[in-house]
Amino acid sequence: MTRSLRDRVRALGLRGLDARWDELGDAPWIAELVRAEEEERARLGVERRAKRARMGRFKSLADFDWVWPRHIDRAAIERLMTLAFIDQGTNVVLVGPNAVGKTMIAKNIAHAGVMAGRSVRFTTASAMLGELASQDGGRALQRALRRYSSPGLLVVDEIGYLSYDHRHADLLFEVVNRRYDSERPIVLTTNKPFAEWGEVFPSATCVVTLVDRLVHNSEILTIDADSYRLREAEERQRQRQTRS
């Protein structure tokens, strides 16, 4: 149902205008003022959410080369852009070797969340675990954990590129478990299948339980491709040779 103009005024908190509605409600400029205020607040909301999300620079999914991978489920990835998985509390795990577009896809999902009004946080695994491990005292740690457990969508990039000790594994488990309990999903990218996560957390005892929490309600998408960056470097080299 379309909201009335006065309902929109009240939703915006324009109390002075609402209080004088009998006097001003029929003025022709009211509708334009309300529309301008709504658009400006929407713009500022997107800026605020994007700043909090910390996505950094990224390429649009429109520039993704779907032909290059030997295997990729394009339909499933495009379905993720509808964000239905967030309401379903479904985790998403993107698995594949380095430089095949996992981060690009993850950042586009995060951006779609921001544009849809969702609270989003993007981080690399090393940045998140480093921040959590550096907290001095229980209260500081709890505040830091809330930064990663409370957003509607958390995107964790690059698990598997470094190895971590049991302390980091325990902290990752705490984040995953909190989000599991509250049915807030995680989008995660990794260059290692779960069977090799023991190499990422070699001294941790919680790896099996950690993986169990992640995959219990999840969609796991595998990308099989050679490195895009290597291909681009080879293409630049060919172009230089052609010009010389």
C-alpha positions as CSV (number, residue, x, y, z in Angstrom):
1,M,0.0,0.0,0.0
2,T,1.3,3.4,-1.0
3,R,1.9,5.7,2.0
4,S,0.1,8.9,2.2
5,L,2.1,12.1,1.9
6,R,1.4,12.9,5.6
7,D,2.6,9.4,6.6
8,R,5.8,10.1,4.7
9,V,6.2,13.4,6.5
10,R,5.8,11.6,9.9
11,A,8.3,8.9,8.8
12,L,10.8,11.6,8.1
13,G,10.2,13.2,11.6
14,L,9.2,16.6,10.2
15,R,7.2,17.4,13.3
16,G,6.7,21.1,12.6
17,L,5.2,20.4,9.2
18,D,3.0,17.6,10.7
19,A,1.8,19.9,13.4
20,R,0.7,22.5,10.8
21,W,-0.7,19.9,8.3
22,D,-4.2,21.4,8.3
23,E,-2.6,24.7,7.3
24,L,0.2,23.6,4.9
25,G,-0.8,20.1,3.8
26,D,-2.3,21.2,0.5
27,A,0.6,23.5,-0.5
28,P,2.0,22.4,-3.9
29,W,5.6,22.4,-2.7
30,I,5.1,19.9,0.1
31,A,5.4,16.8,-2.1
32,E,8.6,18.0,-3.7
33,L,10.1,18.9,-0.3
34,V,9.3,15.4,1.0
35,R,10.7,13.7,-2.1
36,A,13.9,15.7,-1.9
37,E,14.3,14.9,1.8
38,E,13.7,11.2,1.2
39,E,16.2,11.0,-1.6
40,E,18.9,12.9,0.4
41,R,18.4,10.7,3.4
42,A,18.6,7.6,1.2
43,R,21.9,8.9,-0.4
44,L,23.4,9.6,3.0
45,G,22.3,6.2,4.2
46,V,24.1,4.5,1.4
47,E,27.2,6.5,2.0
48,R,27.1,5.7,5.7
49,R,26.6,2.0,5.2
50,A,29.3,1.9,2.5
51,K,31.8,3.6,4.9
52,R,31.0,1.1,7.7
53,A,31.2,-1.8,5.3
54,R,34.8,-1.0,4.4
55,M,34.7,-2.7,1.0
56,G,37.4,-0.5,-0.7
57,R,37.7,-0.4,-4.5
58,F,36.3,-3.2,-6.6
59,K,35.1,-4.0,-10.2
60,S,31.5,-4.4,-11.0
61,L,30.2,-7.9,-11.6
62,A,29.2,-6.7,-15.0
63,D,32.9,-6.8,-15.9
64,F,33.4,-10.4,-14.7
65,D,34.7,-12.7,-17.5
66,W,32.3,-15.7,-17.2
67,V,34.0,-17.5,-20.1
68,W,37.4,-17.7,-18.5
69,P,36.8,-20.2,-15.7
70,R,36.7,-23.9,-16.5
71,H,33.9,-24.2,-14.0
72,I,31.7,-21.6,-12.3
73,D,28.0,-21.6,-11.4
74,R,27.0,-18.2,-12.9
75,A,23.3,-18.7,-12.1
76,A,24.0,-19.4,-8.4
77,I,26.2,-16.3,-8.1
78,E,23.7,-14.1,-9.8
79,R,21.1,-15.5,-7.5
80,L,23.2,-14.5,-4.5
81,M,22.9,-10.9,-5.7
82,T,19.2,-10.9,-4.8
83,L,20.3,-11.3,-1.2
84,A,17.7,-13.9,-0.4
85,F,20.4,-15.9,1.4
86,I,20.6,-13.2,4.0
87,D,17.0,-13.6,5.1
88,Q,17.4,-17.4,5.0
89,G,20.5,-17.2,7.3
90,T,22.5,-19.2,4.7
91,N,26.3,-18.9,4.7
92,V,28.1,-18.7,1.3
93,V,31.6,-20.1,0.8
94,L,33.5,-19.3,-2.4
95,V,36.3,-21.8,-3.0
96,G,39.0,-21.6,-5.6
97,P,42.7,-20.9,-6.3
98,N,44.2,-17.4,-6.1
99,A,43.1,-14.7,-8.5
100,V,40.0,-16.2,-10.0
101,G,37.5,-13.6,-8.9
102,K,36.4,-14.7,-5.5
103,T,37.0,-11.3,-3.9
104,M,35.4,-9.5,-6.8
105,I,32.2,-11.6,-6.3
106,A,32.3,-11.2,-2.6
107,K,32.6,-7.4,-2.8
108,N,29.8,-7.2,-5.3
109,I,27.6,-9.1,-2.8
110,A,28.6,-6.8,-0.1
111,H,27.8,-3.8,-2.3
112,A,24.4,-5.2,-3.1
113,G,23.7,-5.5,0.6
114,V,24.7,-1.9,1.2
115,M,22.5,-0.6,-1.6
116,A,19.6,-2.7,-0.3
117,G,19.8,-1.0,3.1
118,R,21.6,-3.9,4.9
119,S,24.3,-3.5,7.5
120,V,27.4,-5.0,6.0
121,R,31.0,-5.5,7.1
122,F,33.8,-6.6,4.7
123,T,37.2,-7.7,6.1
124,T,40.1,-10.0,5.3
125,A,40.6,-12.9,7.6
126,S,44.0,-11.6,8.6
127,A,42.7,-8.1,9.4
128,M,39.8,-9.4,11.5
129,L,41.8,-12.0,13.4
130,G,44.6,-9.6,14.0
131,E,42.3,-7.0,15.4
132,L,40.5,-9.5,17.7
133,A,43.8,-11.0,18.9
134,S,45.2,-7.6,19.7
135,Q,42.5,-6.6,22.1
136,D,43.7,-5.8,25.6
137,G,41.1,-7.1,28.1
138,G,37.8,-8.8,28.1
139,R,35.6,-5.7,27.5
140,A,37.7,-4.6,24.5
141,L,37.5,-8.0,23.0
142,Q,33.7,-8.2,23.5
143,R,33.3,-4.8,21.7
144,A,35.5,-6.0,18.9
145,L,33.6,-9.3,18.6
146,R,30.3,-7.4,18.3
147,R,31.7,-5.4,15.4
148,Y,31.9,-8.7,13.5
149,S,28.9,-10.6,15.0
150,S,26.3,-7.8,14.8
151,P,26.1,-6.7,11.1
152,G,23.4,-8.3,9.0
153,L,26.1,-9.6,6.6
154,L,29.7,-10.3,7.3
155,V,32.1,-11.0,4.4
156,V,35.4,-12.6,5.3
157,D,38.0,-12.7,2.5
158,E,41.1,-14.8,2.0
159,I,41.0,-17.6,4.6
160,G,43.8,-20.0,3.7
161,Y,46.4,-17.5,2.5
162,L,48.1,-17.5,5.9
163,S,48.3,-19.9,8.8
164,Y,47.2,-19.1,12.3
165,D,47.7,-20.4,15.8
166,H,45.0,-21.9,18.0
167,R,44.2,-18.4,19.5
168,H,43.1,-17.1,16.1
169,A,41.2,-20.3,15.4
170,D,39.3,-19.8,18.6
171,L,38.5,-16.2,17.8
172,L,37.2,-17.2,14.3
173,F,35.1,-19.9,15.9
174,E,33.6,-17.3,18.3
175,V,32.6,-15.0,15.4
176,V,31.2,-17.9,13.4
177,N,29.3,-19.4,16.4
178,R,27.8,-16.0,17.4
179,R,26.5,-15.5,13.9
180,Y,25.3,-19.1,13.7
181,D,23.3,-18.7,16.8
182,S,21.7,-15.4,15.6
183,E,21.2,-16.7,12.0
184,R,23.3,-13.9,10.5
185,P,25.1,-15.2,7.5
186,I,28.8,-15.1,6.5
187,V,30.1,-14.8,2.9
188,L,33.6,-16.4,3.0
189,T,36.3,-16.8,0.4
190,T,39.0,-19.4,0.6
191,N,41.7,-20.9,-1.6
192,K,41.6,-24.2,0.4
193,P,38.9,-26.9,0.6
194,F,37.7,-27.5,4.1
195,A,39.7,-30.8,4.2
196,E,42.8,-28.7,4.2
197,W,41.8,-26.2,6.9
198,G,43.9,-28.1,9.4
199,E,46.9,-26.6,7.5
200,V,45.5,-23.1,8.1
201,F,45.0,-23.7,11.8
202,P,47.6,-26.4,12.5
203,S,47.5,-26.3,16.3
204,A,43.7,-25.7,16.7
205,T,41.3,-28.3,18.2
206,C,38.2,-26.4,17.1
207,V,38.6,-26.7,13.3
208,V,36.1,-29.6,12.9
209,T,33.4,-27.7,14.9
210,L,34.2,-24.5,13.1
211,V,33.7,-26.1,9.7
212,D,30.6,-27.8,11.0
213,R,29.1,-24.5,11.9
214,L,30.0,-22.9,8.6
215,V,28.6,-25.7,6.4
216,H,25.5,-26.6,8.4
217,N,23.4,-24.1,6.5
218,S,25.5,-23.0,3.6
219,E,25.9,-22.8,-0.2
220,I,29.4,-23.8,-1.3
221,L,30.4,-22.6,-4.8
222,T,33.7,-23.7,-6.4
223,I,35.5,-21.8,-9.1
224,D,38.0,-23.7,-11.2
225,A,40.1,-21.3,-13.3
226,D,43.6,-20.1,-14.0
227,S,44.7,-16.8,-12.5
228,Y,43.1,-13.8,-14.1
229,R,46.1,-11.7,-13.0
230,L,48.5,-14.0,-14.8
231,R,46.4,-13.9,-17.9
232,E,46.3,-10.1,-17.8
233,A,50.1,-10.0,-17.3
234,E,50.7,-12.3,-20.3
235,E,48.3,-10.2,-22.4
236,R,50.2,-7.0,-21.5
237,Q,53.5,-8.7,-22.4
238,R,52.1,-9.8,-25.8
239,Q,50.9,-6.3,-26.5
240,R,54.4,-4.9,-25.7
241,Q,56.0,-7.4,-28.0
242,T,53.6,-6.5,-30.7
243,R,54.3,-2.8,-30.5
244,S,58.1,-3.3,-30.3
